[in-house]
Every structure is written in structure tokens, then in C-alpha cells.
Amino acid sequence: MGTTKPPLQSLGGEAQKFAALRYILEAWEEALDDGIEPKMLANAALFAALADLIDVYGEDAVAKMTTGLSRRINQGEFTLRRTAQ
């Protein structure tokens, strides 16, 4: 008899974050394989993420959360692929 996986809700916060990222990256790769352009995926992912955050926290809170994005982007926090300089 096979083993059953515990429900993801029973995982701790960090484990859920990694599981969520794994799901997103798998879906991303599948979409790329189907020919969806990365910039289209990125726009759709940002839209979906912001819409869900607004549903949970409200527009004002999300607006405050995103005010620091420019600084964080300029510091390279979201840059995964570094180019030779």
C-alpha cells in the first residue's frame, strides 16, 4: 500500500512557501514549453499575484507594500540572471 502525502496546510510556513514556489515554477515551465512568451507570463503572474493580495489585504495595504519595489529592484533583489558587466 502506498504512502499518502500530508495536506499542504499541515506544513509550516517556510515549507508552504517552497511548495508554492515549486508549483509556480512548474506551471511557468509548462507554459514556456507551450510557447507562451516569458514577458506574457510575467505580466499575468504579477496581475494574478496583485489581485490576490488586494483580495486578502485590500488596495491601500498592497499599495503600501509595493512602494518599496523600485528600491528593491534597483538593489538586484529580484535579479536571478546576472549579465556580465
trRosetta pair geometry for C-beta under 8 A, 3 or more apart (Angstrom, degrees):
i j d omega theta_ij theta_ji phi_ij phi_ji
6 10 4.8 -83 157 65 119 136
6 11 7.1 138 98 -54 116 78
7 10 5.2 98 69 -4 79 101
8 11 5.5 -38 -165 11 52 118
8 16 6.2 104 169 -115 96 86
8 19 5.7 -169 -138 125 119 162
9 16 8.0 39 -111 -98 29 127
11 15 3.8 -118 176 98 118 124
11 16 5.0 153 92 -57 113 77
11 19 6.5 104 64 -11 167 141
12 15 4.9 89 55 13 75 106
12 16 7.0 -139 97 -7 36 90
13 16 5.7 -58 -148 36 28 110
13 17 6.5 32 154 -23 65 103
14 17 5.6 -49 -151 30 34 114
14 18 6.6 29 154 -13 65 104
15 18 5.9 -55 -150 39 33 108
15 19 6.2 34 151 -19 66 108
16 19 5.5 -54 -143 39 33 113
16 20 6.1 36 156 -22 67 105
17 20 5.8 -55 -148 36 27 111
17 21 6.4 26 154 -17 63 107
18 21 5.7 -52 -146 37 32 111
18 22 6.3 38 153 -24 64 104
19 22 5.6 -53 -150 33 31 115
19 23 6.6 33 152 -19 64 103
20 23 5.8 -53 -153 34 33 112
20 24 6.4 30 152 -17 66 106
21 24 5.6 -55 -147 38 34 111
21 25 6.1 30 157 -17 68 108
22 25 6.0 -57 -144 40 27 108
22 26 6.3 29 157 -20 63 108
23 26 5.9 -58 -148 36 27 110
23 27 6.4 23 156 -15 64 108
24 27 5.9 -59 -150 39 30 108
24 28 6.1 35 151 -25 65 108
24 45 7.4 82 -161 -135 116 125
25 28 5.3 -49 -143 34 33 118
25 29 6.4 34 157 -19 65 103
26 29 5.9 -53 -148 36 30 109
26 30 6.5 31 152 -19 63 107
27 30 5.6 -55 -149 37 33 114
27 31 6.3 33 153 -19 66 105
28 31 5.9 -58 -152 36 28 110
28 32 6.5 29 151 -18 64 105
28 41 6.0 98 -136 178 82 145
28 45 7.7 6 -92 -71 105 140
29 32 5.6 -52 -147 36 33 113
29 33 6.3 36 152 -20 65 105
30 33 5.6 -53 -150 36 31 114
30 34 6.5 27 151 -16 63 108
31 34 5.6 -59 -149 40 33 110
31 36 4.2 -37 166 40 94 136
31 41 5.5 133 108 -97 143 122
32 35 7.8 84 179 -44 31 11
32 36 6.3 -82 -82 61 34 81
32 38 6.8 21 -101 -75 106 78
32 41 7.2 -37 -63 -38 79 154
36 40 5.5 -119 180 80 90 123
36 41 5.5 100 127 -57 120 98
37 40 4.5 89 65 4 88 106
37 41 7.1 -157 94 -6 46 85
38 41 5.5 -55 -148 37 36 113
38 42 6.2 37 155 -22 69 105
39 42 5.5 -49 -144 35 34 114
39 43 6.4 35 156 -18 64 104
40 43 5.9 -53 -148 36 30 109
40 44 6.3 27 155 -15 64 109
41 44 5.8 -61 -147 41 29 109
41 45 6.0 28 156 -21 67 110
42 45 5.7 -54 -143 37 28 111
42 46 6.3 27 158 -17 63 106
43 46 5.9 -55 -147 37 29 108
43 47 6.3 29 155 -19 64 108
44 47 5.7 -55 -147 37 30 113
44 48 6.2 27 156 -16 66 108
45 48 5.9 -56 -145 39 29 108
45 49 6.1 27 157 -18 65 110
46 49 5.8 -56 -142 39 28 110
46 50 6.1 23 162 -14 65 109
47 50 6.2 -60 -145 40 24 105
47 51 6.1 25 157 -20 63 111
48 51 5.8 -56 -144 37 27 112
48 52 6.4 24 158 -15 64 107
49 52 6.0 -59 -150 38 28 107
49 53 6.2 27 154 -17 65 109
50 53 5.6 -54 -143 39 32 112
50 54 6.2 34 157 -20 66 105
50 62 6.4 109 -155 -180 78 141
50 66 7.8 17 -115 -66 110 142
51 54 5.8 -55 -149 36 28 111
51 55 6.6 33 151 -22 62 104
52 55 5.5 -50 -150 32 35 115
52 56 6.4 25 155 -12 66 108
53 56 5.8 -62 -148 42 32 106
53 57 5.7 -21 173 25 72 113
53 62 4.8 118 122 -105 113 121
53 65 7.2 -105 171 58 142 156
54 57 6.8 -72 -118 59 22 76
54 58 6.5 5 -161 -173 59 10
54 59 5.5 27 -141 -80 107 59
54 62 5.0 -59 -81 -7 71 155
57 61 3.9 -109 152 88 110 139
57 62 5.7 132 81 -50 117 82
57 65 7.5 58 103 -24 159 136
58 61 5.0 85 66 13 87 105
58 62 6.9 -165 91 -5 42 91
59 62 6.0 -65 -146 41 29 106
59 63 6.1 33 157 -23 67 107
60 63 5.7 -54 -148 34 29 113
60 64 6.6 28 154 -16 63 104
61 64 5.8 -55 -153 36 32 110
61 65 6.3 36 149 -23 66 105
62 65 5.3 -48 -144 34 37 116
62 66 6.2 25 159 -13 67 109
63 66 6.2 -64 -146 41 27 102
63 67 6.9 47 152 -47 61 94
64 67 5.9 -36 -155 -2 35 117
65 68 7.8 -76 172 30 35 95
66 69 5.1 -15 -167 -18 66 123
68 71 5.4 -52 -168 41 70 113
68 72 5.8 67 137 -21 87 107
69 72 5.6 -63 -144 43 34 109
69 73 5.9 36 159 -23 72 106
70 73 5.8 -54 -146 35 27 110
70 74 6.3 24 156 -16 62 109
71 74 5.8 -59 -149 39 29 110
71 75 6.4 24 153 -16 64 109
72 75 5.7 -58 -148 39 32 110
72 77 4.4 -44 177 29 88 142
72 78 6.9 72 131 -19 98 98
73 76 7.8 53 174 -63 33 19
73 77 6.9 -78 -81 42 27 91
73 78 5.8 -28 -110 30 69 117
76 79 4.4 -57 -156 26 75 124
79 82 6.4 81 141 -81 116 66
